[in-house]
């Protein structure tokens, strides 16, 4: 994964509510990226998974909100 994608994911994750451990992992990943210039494949995979999980929950929330709004309007 390129650095641009990693920075995009790290920036995107800052928008979501994170657990203490998720925050610590992201801080460690940022540190590795700055100090070593990259992450391991495992770290990259974990970041991708976390990002996908967070965006999936937000999308579900928006869809459910839209459904509830249209049901209440009917």
Secondary structure by P-SEA (a helix, b strand, c coil): ccaaaaaaaaaaaaaccccaaaaaaaaaaaaaaaacccccaaaaaaaaaaaaaaaaaaaaaaaaaaaaaaaaac
